[in-house]
Amino acid sequence: MGHPFCAKNPVDTWPGKASRDEVHYLNGFVLERQFYRWIDGVGYDLGIGRHGGRTSVVSWRILPDTGLESTLRIAVYPHVLQQLPVPPNKALQMTLDPASRLGTAKRQSASSAAELGR
């Protein structure tokens, strides 16, 4: 199963820490991903950006809710915000609601970022 707007996803190195791949979107846009933290069964942290360009950081975490359900938490630290006078302890977090299949975004504090392993 792949991203719905992804034409291809060539892999350089996989799996685990130091994994590298590319995401080629249907519109021709290409992003490189480098995974720098991999926690089996829990999640990973990666840098993503254009070849030779600035990199955003994304943290993915699987949080068990019950024996049958989990929550996927994605925290995004966009490169465009790294140049703004915004405290670096802020992140945009998206939590996917499995019941509605919709995401909700909110700002996250430094303490919450620490929970994500930052």
C-alpha positions in Angstrom: 0.0 0.0 0.0 1.4 3.4 -0.9 0.6 7.0 -0.8 -2.4 7.8 -3.1 -0.6 10.5 -4.9 2.7 8.7 -5.2 3.9 7.5 -8.7 6.8 5.5 -7.2 8.9 5.2 -4.0 12.4 4.0 -4.9 14.3 2.7 -1.9 18.1 3.3 -1.4 18.5 1.7 2.1 15.9 -0.1 4.2 14.8 -0.8 7.0 15.9 0.9 10.2 18.0 3.9 11.2 19.8 5.4 8.2 17.1 4.2 5.8 16.8 6.4 2.7 14.2 6.6 0.0 12.5 9.0 -2.4 8.8 9.8 -2.9 7.9 10.6 -6.5 4.5 12.3 -6.7 2.2 12.1 -9.7 2.8 15.8 -10.5 6.5 15.2 -10.9 7.5 16.6 -7.4 10.2 14.5 -5.8 11.2 14.4 -2.1 14.1 12.6 -0.5 13.6 11.1 3.0 16.4 10.1 5.4 15.3 8.3 8.6 17.6 9.1 11.5 15.7 7.5 14.3 13.8 4.1 14.1 12.0 2.5 17.0 10.6 -0.9 16.1 6.9 -1.1 16.7 6.7 2.5 17.9 7.7 4.9 15.1 10.5 6.9 13.5 11.8 10.4 12.8 12.9 11.5 9.4 14.2 14.5 7.5 12.3 15.2 4.2 13.0 17.7 1.4 14.1 18.3 -2.2 17.5 17.1 -3.2 20.0 19.7 -2.0 17.3 21.8 -0.4 16.2 22.5 3.1 14.8 19.7 5.2 11.7 19.5 7.3 11.5 17.0 10.2 8.6 14.6 10.7 8.0 12.3 13.7 5.6 9.3 13.4 4.5 7.5 16.5 2.0 4.6 17.0 0.3 5.0 20.4 -1.7 1.9 21.5 -5.2 2.8 22.7 -6.7 -0.7 23.3 -5.9 -4.2 22.2 -7.6 -3.6 18.9 -7.0 0.1 18.2 -4.1 2.5 18.0 -3.5 6.2 17.3 -1.1 7.4 14.7 0.5 10.7 15.8 2.5 12.7 13.2 4.4 15.8 14.3 5.8 18.1 11.5 8.5 20.6 12.0 8.5 22.5 8.6 11.7 24.0 7.3 9.8 27.2 6.4 9.0 27.9 10.1 12.7 27.4 11.0 13.4 30.9 9.6 10.5 32.6 11.5 10.8 34.2 14.9 8.7 31.3 16.4 10.0 29.4 19.4 11.6 26.2 18.3 9.5 24.2 20.8 6.4 24.4 18.7 5.3 21.8 16.2 2.3 21.0 14.1 0.8 17.7 15.1 -1.7 15.7 13.2 -3.7 12.9 14.9 -5.6 10.5 12.7 -9.0 9.5 14.1 -9.6 5.9 12.9 -13.4 6.2 13.4 -13.8 9.3 11.1 -10.7 8.7 8.9 -10.1 12.4 9.2 -7.1 14.2 10.8 -7.1 17.1 13.2 -4.1 19.4 13.4 -3.0 21.4 16.5 0.0 23.1 17.9 2.1 21.1 20.2 4.2 22.2 23.2 7.8 21.3 24.0 6.7 18.8 26.6 4.5 17.0 24.1 7.4 17.0 21.6 9.5 15.3 24.2 6.9 12.6 24.4 7.4 12.1 20.7 11.0 11.5 21.3 12.4 14.8 20.1 
